[in-house]
């Protein structure tokens, strides 16, 4: 039995996360493959468009093969600078969806559409008896502040990043070191933040962990009748639909509850109630 509820927004995010991961790793591998291929043309003075005329858009990268090879060899840092904000942006969208679900099915106004990534997780856990892992949140805010430095400070570490590194707990520091391969330590105005393959892998792992923790928190803070409404709407509008025959309809609801919503362990009485109310 799964620990997670596979409601539509969670399924969409999981699919996006897998696509993002595959695309990022594909681009990284592709840049190294291209650099390896260009070694075959080492010493040539021909431009890329002359050597590979059939490749689309090649004229936008129309350099000699030796110069192009050097750029491709260092592409990892450029890909990381694009990939980490991409990963964090996808996670921010998912967290907004989680907050919107809470707003819709409770009386709490969280300002879901306006909450930024700096406090989305805290907003969600403040309305639940279940909490995010403090270490994982610490790691998330580290990579978020690293991203902010690359976007807003030309890559130069700022005071916020330095303070965050200084105040990280031992568990969070050890976890980051396992993921990224180095201890988190940046000095304001002295160190440059580089987002490469290791930081991308760390961002993917941290946001995956937080997305699952958010799923567990939602299971607690959204009332069970509301989960029943989500289940029925999901089955009717996204899933295979609701049959007209009453017995077949109930069988479908029961099966979909086991398939997508098993983590909630709905009772037969609840399933009958959800089916009648929808």
MIZA-635978 format. One line per 3 residues: number of its first residue (from 1); their letters; for each residue x, y, z of N, C-alpha, C. Coordinates in pm, 1 decimal. Atoms other than C-alpha are relative to their C-alpha. Layout:
BEGIN
NUM = a = X Y Z X Y Z X Y Z | ... $
//
This chain:
BEGIN
1 = xxx = 85.0 -120.3 0.0 0.0 0.0 0.0 88.6 125.4 0.0 | -81.3 -120.7 12.0 139.5 337.6 -101.6 -16.6 91.5 121.7 | 6.5 -100.7 -107.0 222.9 603.4 158.1 -57.8 130.5 -51.3 $
4 = xxx = 37.9 -127.8 58.8 114.2 874.6 -85.5 -136.7 -7.6 -65.8 | 127.7 -13.1 70.0 -219.3 993.6 -220.6 30.6 54.0 -139.3 | -31.7 -41.1 136.6 -197.9 1015.4 -598.5 -114.6 83.3 -58.3 $
7 = xxx = 99.5 -94.6 50.5 -433.9 1309.3 -644.5 56.2 67.5 -125.5 | -46.6 -49.3 130.8 -414.3 1489.3 -982.6 122.2 90.0 5.3 | -113.0 -93.7 -6.1 -176.7 1769.3 -877.6 130.5 -71.2 35.8 $
10 = xxx = -119.6 75.9 -36.6 63.7 1520.9 -719.9 48.8 -82.9 -118.4 | -38.0 77.7 119.4 58.2 1300.2 -1030.6 64.1 91.0 -104.4 | -55.4 -94.0 98.3 120.3 1602.2 -1253.4 140.8 42.1 39.4 $
13 = xxx = -132.3 -42.8 -45.4 411.6 1716.7 -1039.1 101.6 -112.9 -14.6 | -91.3 113.6 10.0 565.8 1369.4 -1028.1 42.2 -20.9 -145.2 | -30.1 14.1 142.3 542.7 1346.9 -1406.3 93.1 111.0 -47.5 $
16 = xxx = -85.9 -113.3 37.5 694.1 1694.8 -1448.1 140.5 -18.8 53.7 | -130.9 20.4 -62.3 975.8 1610.4 -1207.1 83.3 -102.1 -78.3 | -70.4 103.2 77.2 1065.3 1297.1 -1404.6 44.6 56.1 -134.7 $
19 = xxx = -34.5 -60.3 129.6 1056.3 1490.7 -1732.6 115.2 99.2 14.7 | -106.4 -98.0 -24.2 1272.2 1770.1 -1588.8 132.3 -71.0 24.0 | -121.0 75.8 -28.9 1522.5 1520.1 -1451.7 59.3 -59.9 -126.8 $
22 = xxx = -47.1 63.0 123.9 1544.0 1335.8 -1784.4 56.2 103.7 -96.7 | -45.2 -104.2 92.0 1576.6 1658.3 -1983.5 134.3 57.6 43.3 | -124.3 -58.8 -51.0 1849.3 1801.6 -1759.4 116.3 -96.6 -18.8 $
25 = xxx = -107.3 98.0 12.1 2052.8 1481.6 -1750.7 30.2 -30.0 -147.4 | -21.5 18.9 143.4 2000.3 1439.1 -2125.4 84.6 110.6 -60.1 | -78.9 -112.4 49.7 2136.3 1786.5 -2195.4 144.7 -7.9 48.1 $
28 = xxx = -134.5 11.9 -54.6 2432.3 1727.9 -1967.2 78.4 -109.4 -72.0 | -66.3 109.5 71.5 2513.2 1392.8 -2125.6 24.8 38.6 -145.2 | -14.4 -39.7 139.8 2454.3 1541.1 -2471.1 115.6 95.1 -22.9 $
31 = xxx = -111.7 -94.1 15.9 2703.2 1822.2 -2415.4 133.7 -73.5 4.7 | -124.5 77.2 -8.3 2972.3 1571.7 -2314.5 17.5 -90.3 -122.4 | -6.9 82.3 121.5 2885.5 1344.3 -2607.1 45.4 83.6 -119.0 $
34 = xxx = -38.1 -88.6 110.5 2912.9 1640.2 -2846.6 147.6 37.5 8.8 | -141.2 -34.4 -18.3 3248.3 1739.8 -2697.2 89.5 -117.2 -39.3 | -76.8 119.9 36.5 3371.0 1383.4 -2737.6 4.2 -16.6 -151.5 $
37 = xxx = 5.9 11.7 145.9 3256.4 1379.3 -3100.9 91.6 101.0 -67.7 | -79.8 -104.9 62.4 3432.5 1706.5 -3176.4 150.4 -27.2 7.7 | -142.1 35.8 -5.6 3763.9 1552.1 -3076.0 47.6 -61.4 -131.0 $
40 = xxx = -33.2 60.8 129.4 3749.1 1372.5 -3408.7 38.7 105.8 -103.3 | -30.6 -107.7 95.5 3778.0 1711.3 -3582.1 110.2 91.3 53.8 | -102.2 -82.3 -64.3 4061.0 1839.1 -3361.4 103.6 47.5 -101.8 $
43 = xxx = -98.0 -57.5 92.3 4294.3 2074.2 -3550.0 -61.0 61.0 -124.0 | 66.2 -53.1 119.8 4038.2 2166.7 -3814.4 -30.4 148.5 17.1 | 34.1 -142.2 -1.2 3985.5 2533.5 -3905.2 -140.8 24.8 -51.8 $
46 = xxx = 135.5 -15.3 53.0 3640.3 2467.0 -4048.9 -98.2 37.0 110.9 | 106.0 -33.9 -94.2 3334.5 2614.8 -3880.9 -99.6 -115.6 11.2 | 93.5 110.7 -24.6 3069.7 2387.8 -3733.7 -103.0 -15.4 -111.0 $
49 = xxx = 101.2 6.3 105.3 2817.6 2479.1 -4002.8 53.1 -69.0 -125.5 | -60.8 68.8 114.3 3061.7 2346.9 -4262.1 16.0 -149.1 28.0 | -22.5 140.5 -36.1 3130.2 2023.9 -4073.2 -132.0 -75.3 19.4 $
52 = xxx = 129.8 63.8 -28.0 2770.0 1953.4 -3966.7 -113.5 83.7 -58.1 | 97.2 -91.2 62.7 2552.0 2139.4 -4220.2 -145.8 -39.3 20.4 | 139.3 44.8 -11.2 2238.8 1930.5 -4154.0 -58.6 17.1 139.7 $
55 = xxx = 49.9 -16.8 -136.7 2210.1 2005.7 -3782.6 -78.1 131.0 9.6 | 80.9 -122.7 -10.8 1925.2 2253.2 -3715.1 66.4 103.7 91.4 | -48.4 -114.6 -79.1 2031.2 2596.0 -3583.2 152.0 1.4 18.5 $
58 = xxx = -144.5 8.2 -20.0 2400.5 2510.0 -3620.1 69.0 134.8 -22.6 | -63.8 -129.0 29.3 2474.4 2859.0 -3756.3 -1.8 94.2 120.8 | 1.2 -80.7 -122.5 2384.9 3006.6 -3415.5 116.5 -37.6 91.8 $
61 = xxx = -114.5 47.4 -78.0 2680.5 2810.7 -3276.0 117.1 -21.0 -96.7 | -91.6 17.9 112.5 2904.8 2868.4 -3576.6 142.5 40.5 37.6 | -137.1 -20.8 -45.3 3251.7 2840.4 -3422.5 88.2 -108.2 -60.6 $
64 = xxx = -88.3 111.0 37.7 3556.4 2638.8 -3504.5 -21.9 -113.2 99.1 | 27.3 114.9 -84.7 3537.9 2290.5 -3360.2 80.5 4.2 130.2 | -81.4 -5.6 -122.4 3819.7 2355.9 -3110.7 -61.1 96.2 101.4 $
67 = xxx = 64.2 -95.8 -90.1 3646.7 2664.5 -2966.0 -130.8 -57.8 53.5 | 127.1 60.3 -40.3 3309.9 2484.5 -2960.5 23.1 -110.4 102.5 | -30.0 108.8 -92.7 3468.9 2189.5 -2783.2 26.5 54.6 141.3 $
70 = xxx = -27.9 -59.7 -130.3 3594.3 2413.9 -2503.7 -126.9 46.5 68.8 | 127.5 -46.2 -56.6 3248.1 2564.6 -2456.1 -82.3 -117.6 50.5 | 77.8 117.0 -40.1 3084.1 2222.9 -2444.4 58.0 -67.3 123.4 $
73 = xxx = -63.1 60.5 -117.0 3337.5 2098.0 -2192.4 -38.0 72.8 128.2 | 36.2 -78.6 -118.7 3237.1 2379.6 -1955.9 -150.4 26.2 8.2 | 144.8 -25.7 5.7 2863.7 2357.3 -2032.2 -71.6 -34.0 129.8 $
76 = xxx = 67.8 46.3 -121.6 2785.9 2192.7 -1698.5 -43.3 115.8 89.7 | 34.2 -111.6 -88.0 2796.5 2518.7 -1502.0 -114.3 83.0 -56.7 | 108.3 -76.7 62.8 2569.8 2693.0 -1753.6 -132.3 -76.7 9.2 $
79 = xxx = 120.9 81.2 -11.2 2324.7 2402.8 -1754.1 -53.8 3.1 143.3 | 42.6 -5.4 -139.4 2319.4 2404.5 -1373.6 -66.8 130.9 34.7 | 57.0 -132.3 -27.0 2249.0 2777.7 -1365.3 -142.0 11.3 -54.8 $
82 = xxx = 136.1 2.8 53.8 1941.7 2710.4 -1579.8 -85.2 -106.3 67.7 | 75.5 114.8 -50.1 1842.9 2374.2 -1431.1 -51.9 20.4 141.7 | 42.6 -13.7 -139.1 1831.7 2461.3 -1061.0 -121.3 93.7 12.8 $
85 = xxx = 122.0 -81.7 -5.0 1586.8 2755.5 -1106.2 -121.1 -71.5 -60.5 | 107.5 77.1 63.6 1381.6 2527.8 -1334.0 -59.5 -99.6 99.0 | 44.5 98.1 -99.5 1363.7 2257.3 -1065.8 -76.8 69.2 112.7 $
88 = xxx = 65.3 -71.6 -109.9 1276.2 2507.7 -792.1 -132.0 62.4 -44.6 | 123.8 -57.2 52.1 1014.0 2673.1 -1013.7 -111.0 -103.7 -9.6 | 99.3 107.3 8.7 838.4 2341.5 -1077.7 -50.0 -37.2 139.0 $
91 = xxx = 39.9 33.0 -137.5 838.4 2270.3 -704.1 -88.6 110.5 57.7 | 81.6 -111.9 -48.3 699.3 2617.1 -627.2 -142.6 -10.5 -52.8 | 134.5 17.5 56.9 407.7 2551.1 -863.2 -76.8 -109.8 72.8 $
94 = xxx = 64.4 110.6 -72.2 334.3 2221.5 -686.5 -44.3 44.6 139.2 | 34.9 -45.7 -133.9 341.5 2386.1 -344.9 -119.5 94.5 -3.8 | 117.8 -86.3 15.2 95.7 2650.0 -467.5 -125.4 -84.2 -15.6 $
97 = xxx = 115.0 88.6 18.8 -133.8 2369.3 -578.5 -42.6 -63.1 132.1 | 30.9 56.6 -131.2 -110.2 2211.3 -233.0 -71.1 102.0 88.2 | 61.6 -104.6 -81.2 -193.5 2540.2 -62.4 -141.3 32.5 -49.0 $
100 = xxx = 134.3 -24.6 54.7 -487.7 2595.2 -298.7 -98.1 -109.0 43.8 | 86.2 110.0 -45.0 -624.9 2252.0 -203.6 -44.1 22.3 144.8 | 34.5 -25.7 -140.1 -609.8 2342.4 164.4 -101.5 113.7 9.0 $
103 = xxx = 93.3 -113.3 -0.2 -781.6 2675.7 97.9 -139.8 -43.3 -44.8 | 128.6 40.5 56.7 -1054.1 2509.9 -107.0 -80.0 -87.1 95.3 | 70.5 100.4 -79.3 -1135.9 2237.3 142.0 2.1 26.1 150.1 $
106 = xxx = 6.8 -41.6 -140.6 -1089.2 2422.2 472.1 -41.5 146.2 3.2 | 38.9 -141.7 -12.3 -1181.4 2765.1 605.0 121.6 91.5 9.7 | -123.9 -76.1 -17.7 -817.6 2879.5 608.4 35.7 74.1 -128.6 $
109 = xxx = -46.1 -79.1 113.9 -704.6 3160.3 376.7 152.6 11.6 8.0 | -145.9 2.8 -1.6 -336.3 3104.4 292.7 62.7 94.4 -101.7 | -54.8 -84.7 106.1 -302.6 3350.1 4.9 85.7 -80.6 -95.4 $
112 = xxx = -80.0 99.3 71.8 -186.2 3051.5 -198.2 68.0 54.5 -124.9 | -55.3 -45.9 127.4 -133.2 3231.8 -527.6 111.1 103.5 15.4 | -99.7 -105.3 -21.2 86.8 3499.2 -372.3 115.2 -40.9 91.9 $
115 = xxx = -104.9 45.6 -90.7 297.5 3294.8 -130.4 122.8 -40.5 -80.7 | -124.6 30.8 69.9 661.3 3273.9 -242.1 66.9 -123.3 59.6 | -66.3 122.1 -43.4 892.9 2977.2 -211.2 69.8 15.8 134.6 $
118 = xxx = -67.8 -23.9 -127.3 1057.8 3140.2 91.5 -81.5 -47.5 118.8 | 80.1 42.7 -115.2 762.5 3047.7 312.4 -119.4 -88.5 -36.3 | 110.5 88.3 39.3 531.6 2811.4 117.2 -12.4 -120.6 92.9 $
121 = xxx = 3.0 120.7 -82.5 629.9 2507.8 321.0 -45.8 32.6 141.9 | 37.1 -39.7 -134.1 595.7 2691.8 648.3 -149.5 31.6 9.0 | 143.4 -27.8 4.2 246.9 2813.3 548.7 -80.7 -128.5 7.2 $
124 = xxx = 73.2 126.2 2.9 137.9 2457.9 477.3 8.1 -71.9 134.2 | -13.7 76.3 -124.5 277.5 2299.8 792.0 -61.8 71.3 119.8 | 63.4 -73.7 -109.3 139.1 2577.6 1012.7 -146.7 -37.0 16.3 $
127 = xxx = 140.7 37.6 -3.7 -206.6 2443.9 928.6 -19.2 -150.6 9.4 | 8.3 145.3 -12.5 -133.4 2080.8 1005.4 72.9 -45.8 124.6 | -71.0 59.6 -112.8 -31.8 1859.9 1295.1 128.3 -67.0 -46.8 $
130 = xxx = -119.8 61.7 57.5 226.2 1705.9 1061.0 93.0 109.2 -52.3 | -97.5 -101.5 36.7 546.7 1891.8 976.7 100.4 -53.0 -102.8 | -111.5 34.4 87.2 821.7 1897.0 715.7 122.5 -32.3 84.7 $
133 = xxx = -128.7 23.7 -65.1 1163.1 1763.1 809.4 77.4 131.6 5.8 | -75.2 -124.7 -16.0 1360.8 2056.3 950.4 129.6 -4.2 -81.5 | -124.6 12.7 76.7 1678.9 1924.0 785.5 -24.1 20.2 -149.1 $
136 = xxx = 29.8 -13.9 143.4 1516.6 1898.0 441.5 -34.9 143.8 -34.0 | 31.3 -141.5 22.0 1373.9 2249.5 472.7 126.4 84.9 2.3 | -127.2 -70.3 -8.5 1718.5 2373.4 573.9 76.6 -11.7 -131.9 $
139 = xxx = -69.3 24.0 126.8 1865.9 2217.8 259.9 -69.2 72.3 -115.1 | 75.0 -69.4 104.7 1588.1 2359.5 42.4 30.9 149.1 1.0 | -26.0 -144.3 -7.4 1643.7 2713.3 167.9 145.2 32.2 -34.8 $
142 = xxx = -139.0 -19.2 44.0 2017.2 2670.2 111.3 5.7 10.7 -151.7 | -8.1 -1.5 146.2 1974.4 2585.7 -255.9 -81.5 115.4 -57.8 | 80.0 -115.9 44.8 1704.5 2854.4 -289.3 82.3 128.3 8.8 $
145 = xxx = -81.9 -120.0 -15.4 1942.6 3119.9 -156.6 121.0 -1.7 -92.7 | -106.6 11.0 100.4 2219.5 2987.7 -379.6 -52.5 44.8 -136.5 | 62.8 -43.6 126.3 1984.2 3031.7 -675.9 -17.8 151.2 -2.2 $
148 = xxx = 21.2 -144.8 -5.3 1898.2 3383.5 -562.5 129.4 76.3 -25.4 | -128.8 -66.9 21.6 2267.1 3475.0 -558.4 40.0 -3.2 -146.9 | -36.4 9.0 142.1 2315.4 3352.4 -915.1 -86.7 92.2 -85.1 $
151 = xxx = 93.0 -81.8 78.8 2010.3 3546.0 -1036.5 13.0 148.3 32.6 | 7.4 -139.6 -42.4 2028.8 3866.3 -831.9 133.9 62.6 37.0 | -128.0 -56.4 -44.7 2395.7 3903.7 -735.6 116.1 -42.8 -88.5 $
154 = xxx = -106.2 39.5 92.4 2586.9 3782.1 -1038.9 80.4 -120.0 46.0 | -68.6 119.2 -48.7 2676.0 3461.7 -857.4 81.0 21.2 125.9 | -78.3 -28.9 -119.5 2845.8 3636.0 -565.1 -84.5 -27.5 124.6 $
157 = xxx = 71.6 32.3 -123.4 2745.7 3502.2 -222.5 -35.1 126.6 76.5 | 41.0 -116.2 -79.1 2552.3 3745.3 -5.8 -12.3 -36.1 147.6 | 7.9 19.4 -144.3 2493.9 3787.3 366.5 -104.3 -105.0 37.8 $
160 = xxx = 104.5 97.7 -32.5 2173.0 3583.6 366.1 49.9 -142.6 -18.3 | -53.1 134.0 24.2 2349.3 3283.3 215.5 104.3 -36.3 104.8 | -102.0 26.5 -102.0 2642.8 3314.1 453.9 -65.4 -33.4 134.0 $
163 = xxx = 66.6 24.5 -127.4 2412.0 3337.0 755.3 -70.8 -135.3 2.0 | 69.4 128.9 6.6 2211.4 3038.4 637.5 98.6 -115.1 18.6 | -102.9 103.7 -14.2 2526.1 2826.5 602.6 47.3 -9.8 144.7 $
166 = xxx = -50.3 -1.9 -138.0 2644.9 2933.2 947.6 -100.4 -59.2 98.8 | 103.6 41.5 -94.3 2311.6 2844.3 1109.1 -62.3 -136.0 -31.8 | 55.8 130.5 34.9 2241.2 2509.7 939.8 28.9 -102.4 109.6 $
169 = xxx = -17.8 106.3 -96.9 2189.3 2213.7 1169.4 96.0 -106.7 -52.1 | -98.6 102.4 36.5 2434.9 1924.3 1173.1 -57.4 -101.4 -98.2 | 62.9 97.6 89.9 2188.6 1685.7 1007.1 -17.7 54.4 -140.0 $
172 = xxx = 18.5 -62.9 130.9 2110.7 1929.6 726.9 133.6 14.5 -72.9 | -133.0 -15.8 59.7 2480.1 1997.5 666.8 52.3 -134.7 -52.2 | -47.7 132.8 40.8 2564.6 1627.6 655.9 -78.0 -50.0 -121.5 $
175 = xxx = 82.4 41.0 113.6 2272.8 1561.5 419.4 39.6 71.0 -127.6 | -43.7 -75.1 117.7 2381.9 1838.6 183.9 134.5 -51.8 -50.3 | -131.9 49.0 40.2 2738.0 1707.9 185.5 -11.2 -134.1 -71.6 $
178 = xxx = 21.5 128.0 68.9 2611.4 1361.8 88.9 -53.9 22.1 -140.9 | 62.8 -24.9 129.3 2404.6 1504.7 -196.3 92.4 73.4 -97.4 | -77.1 -88.8 87.9 2639.4 1773.0 -331.0 150.0 -27.2 1.4 $
181 = xxx = -141.2 35.6 -2.8 2977.6 1638.6 -225.2 90.2 100.8 68.3 | -82.0 -98.3 -70.9 3092.8 1941.0 -22.9 -81.2 62.8 112.5 | 66.9 -65.1 -112.3 3015.3 2121.1 300.3 -50.1 138.1 -41.6 $
184 = xxx = 54.2 -131.5 36.6 2791.3 2430.4 265.5 70.6 111.9 75.5 | -72.0 -110.8 -63.4 3010.5 2733.8 332.5 26.6 108.1 -103.5 | -18.5 -112.5 91.7 2992.5 3070.7 154.7 20.5 127.3 80.5 $
187 = xxx = -29.4 -126.6 -67.0 3138.9 3405.8 258.7 -57.9 115.8 -80.5 | 63.2 -116.7 61.8 2946.3 3724.3 184.6 102.1 84.5 -75.6 | -83.8 -87.1 81.4 3103.4 3919.1 -101.8 135.0 -57.8 -39.2 $
190 = xxx = -129.5 59.7 31.6 3395.0 3674.6 -138.3 -12.2 -124.0 -88.8 | 12.6 126.7 73.2 3276.9 3336.1 -267.5 -103.8 11.0 -111.2 | 96.0 7.1 108.9 3102.9 3269.6 -596.6 -77.8 -131.2 7.7 $
193 = xxx = 87.2 117.0 -0.7 2809.6 3031.0 -614.1 -0.6 -60.2 -140.3 | 2.8 70.2 128.5 2840.0 2774.2 -890.2 -105.2 -109.1 5.4 | 104.9 100.9 7.4 2539.4 2567.8 -986.2 33.3 -95.2 -114.0 $
196 = xxx = -36.1 99.3 100.5 2648.6 2253.5 -1165.8 -79.0 -127.5 17.0 | 67.1 128.8 -5.6 2560.6 1886.2 -1186.3 -32.8 -40.8 143.2 | 22.0 42.3 -137.9 2600.3 1822.1 -813.3 -114.5 77.9 64.6 $
199 = xxx = 106.9 -82.5 -57.2 2375.5 2111.8 -714.7 -135.5 -33.1 -62.8 | 124.4 38.9 67.3 2117.0 2005.9 -973.8 -54.0 -129.0 58.8 | 40.6 127.3 -60.4 2110.1 1651.8 -836.3 -54.2 23.6 140.9 $
202 = xxx = 45.9 -31.4 -135.9 2077.9 1792.6 -483.2 -138.1 65.0 -2.9 | 129.2 -68.8 9.3 1790.4 2023.0 -585.3 -111.3 -97.4 -35.9 | 100.0 99.8 39.2 1605.9 1735.0 -752.6 -35.2 -90.7 117.5 $
205 = xxx = 24.4 89.7 -113.5 1646.8 1509.7 -447.9 -75.2 70.2 112.3 | 62.4 -75.2 -110.6 1547.8 1777.7 -195.7 -146.4 30.7 -31.5 | 138.7 -34.1 34.6 1235.5 1888.4 -384.0 -87.3 -125.2 -10.9 $
208 = xxx = 76.1 125.8 2.5 1130.2 1526.0 -442.0 -40.5 -38.3 142.1 | 26.2 32.7 -139.7 1157.4 1465.5 -67.6 -108.9 90.4 57.2 | 98.6 -94.3 -52.9 960.8 1780.8 16.5 -138.5 -20.5 -61.6 $
211 = xxx = 128.8 24.2 65.6 688.3 1701.1 -238.7 -73.3 -115.7 66.3 | 60.5 114.0 -67.6 628.4 1368.0 -66.7 -40.5 34.0 143.0 | 36.9 -44.5 -134.3 631.9 1527.8 275.3 -126.3 86.4 -4.2 $
214 = xxx = 121.5 -81.9 15.7 372.8 1780.5 152.1 -122.0 -88.6 -19.7 | 108.5 95.4 21.2 160.4 1487.4 37.0 -48.4 -54.9 133.8 | 36.3 53.8 -131.7 171.1 1341.2 389.1 -69.9 104.8 86.3 $
217 = xxx = 61.8 -107.9 -77.0 83.4 1678.6 542.7 -143.6 23.5 -47.0 | 134.9 -18.6 52.9 -217.0 1717.1 311.9 -94.3 -109.3 48.0 | 84.2 109.7 -46.8 -345.0 1377.5 420.5 -59.6 29.9 136.6 $
220 = xxx = 43.0 -32.3 -135.7 -375.2 1517.2 772.9 -88.0 124.6 3.3 | 68.9 -128.9 -17.5 -494.2 1873.8 716.8 -122.8 17.1 -89.3 | 123.0 -4.7 80.2 -759.3 1811.3 447.4 -98.3 -100.8 58.2 $
223 = xxx = 97.8 92.1 -61.1 -1077.2 1659.6 601.7 -31.7 -118.7 -91.8 | 26.5 121.4 78.2 -1169.2 1309.1 491.0 -118.3 16.4 -96.1 | 106.4 -21.5 99.4 -1502.9 1413.5 333.9 49.8 79.1 -120.9 $
226 = xxx = -56.6 -76.9 111.5 -1306.1 1663.3 125.5 85.1 -90.1 -88.7 | -75.9 97.3 80.1 -1070.0 1383.6 17.4 -95.9 -85.4 -83.4 | 99.8 74.8 76.4 -1381.1 1193.7 -84.8 -47.3 77.9 -121.4 $
229 = xxx = 39.7 -86.4 112.4 -1487.0 1488.1 -300.7 109.5 4.5 -106.6 | -113.5 -1.2 93.3 -1137.8 1502.8 -455.7 5.9 -130.9 -77.4 | 0.7 132.0 63.8 -1151.2 1129.0 -525.0 -107.4 -8.7 -107.0 $
232 = xxx = 111.9 12.8 93.6 -1492.6 1146.9 -692.1 20.2 89.3 -122.4 | -23.0 -91.3 112.3 -1404.5 1449.5 -904.4 112.5 -49.8 -89.1 | -112.9 56.5 74.1 -1075.0 1290.2 -1005.3 -47.0 -115.3 -88.6 $
235 = xxx = 50.6 115.6 74.6 -1246.9 968.0 -1109.9 -91.1 43.4 -113.7 | 99.6 -43.0 98.7 -1522.6 1152.3 -1295.7 61.5 81.9 -112.9 | -48.6 -96.3 98.4 -1321.4 1424.8 -1472.6 136.8 -34.3 -59.4 $
238 = xxx = -135.2 30.9 46.3 -965.4 1289.7 -1501.3 15.6 -148.9 -28.5 | -10.6 145.1 13.5 -999.6 915.7 -1457.8 -95.9 -55.9 -103.7 | 83.1 66.5 101.9 -1214.4 666.6 -1647.1 -145.2 43.0 -3.2 $
241 = xxx = 138.7 -45.9 0.2 -1543.2 835.3 -1554.0 -88.6 -87.4 87.7 | 94.5 69.7 -87.1 -1847.8 726.7 -1356.9 -109.1 -67.9 -83.0 | 106.6 70.3 72.9 -2078.9 456.8 -1500.8 -138.0 40.7 50.8 $
244 = xxx = 136.5 -34.5 -41.4 -2454.5 512.6 -1490.5 -60.0 -107.2 90.7 | 53.2 108.7 -81.7 -2530.2 172.2 -1340.1 49.9 15.8 144.6 | -39.7 -25.7 -139.5 -2533.0 219.4 -957.4 101.5 -100.1 54.8 $
247 = xxx = -92.0 101.8 -51.9 -2360.8 -111.7 -875.8 137.5 12.4 -63.5 | -126.8 -15.2 71.7 -2094.4 -62.3 -1142.1 70.9 128.5 43.5 | -56.6 -128.4 -45.6 -2044.8 297.3 -1031.6 71.4 -16.5 134.5 $
250 = xxx = -60.5 20.6 -130.9 -1980.0 193.5 -672.2 124.9 -86.4 -10.3 | -117.4 84.5 20.4 -1741.1 -77.5 -790.2 117.3 81.2 -53.0 | -104.3 -87.3 55.8 -1547.6 185.1 -990.3 59.8 90.1 108.3 $
253 = xxx = -47.4 -88.6 -107.0 -1527.5 420.9 -692.9 89.4 -78.2 95.3 | -75.8 84.6 -91.3 -1406.1 138.7 -470.6 138.2 -32.3 -59.0 | -126.1 35.1 66.3 -1140.7 35.4 -723.5 94.0 118.9 -14.7 $
256 = xxx = -82.7 -119.8 17.1 -1019.3 391.2 -787.7 58.2 44.5 133.7 | -48.1 -33.3 -134.1 -990.7 450.7 -412.9 119.3 -88.1 36.4 | -113.7 89.7 -26.5 -763.1 145.5 -387.2 118.6 34.4 -88.5 $
259 = xxx = -104.4 -24.8 99.0 -565.8 247.2 -697.6 75.6 129.8 26.3 | -62.5 -131.7 -13.9 -499.1 617.1 -634.7 5.9 52.0 144.0 | 16.4 -61.9 -131.7 -600.4 685.5 -274.1 15.2 -100.4 114.2 $
262 = xxx = -11.6 106.0 -100.8 -498.3 373.6 -81.3 62.2 49.2 130.1 | -65.3 -51.4 -120.4 -285.9 576.8 162.7 -101.1 49.5 103.5 | 101.2 -53.1 -91.3 -606.4 719.2 312.3 -83.8 -109.5 65.6 $
265 = xxx = 68.7 114.9 -60.0 -749.5 372.0 387.4 -149.3 28.5 23.3 | 142.7 -26.4 -12.8 -1109.4 467.3 318.1 -74.5 -127.8 38.9 | 85.2 112.5 -36.1 -1365.7 240.9 482.1 -110.2 -16.0 -104.4 $
268 = xxx = 110.9 22.7 92.5 -1651.1 87.8 286.4 -111.3 100.5 25.0 | 104.5 -97.7 -33.8 -1890.8 316.6 471.3 32.9 137.0 -58.9 | -40.6 -128.2 56.4 -1689.2 623.8 362.7 -18.4 0.9 -151.4 $
271 = xxx = 10.2 7.4 145.7 -1679.3 509.8 -0.4 -145.3 10.0 -43.8 | 143.9 -8.0 30.7 -2056.0 457.7 -6.0 -49.4 143.5 19.4 | 41.0 -137.8 -29.6 -2100.5 802.6 149.8 49.6 95.5 -107.7 $
274 = xxx = -55.5 -87.2 104.3 -1869.6 971.6 -104.5 -77.9 -16.8 -129.4 | 71.3 29.2 123.4 -2050.1 802.8 -392.2 -140.1 59.9 1.8 | 136.1 -53.8 -11.4 -2391.3 910.9 -264.2 -0.3 152.1 -4.9 $
277 = xx = -3.2 -146.0 -9.5 -2285.3 1270.3 -202.0 37.5 67.2 -130.8 | -50.1 -62.7 122.4 -2133.5 1328.1 -548.2 -107.3 -1.6 -107.8 $
//
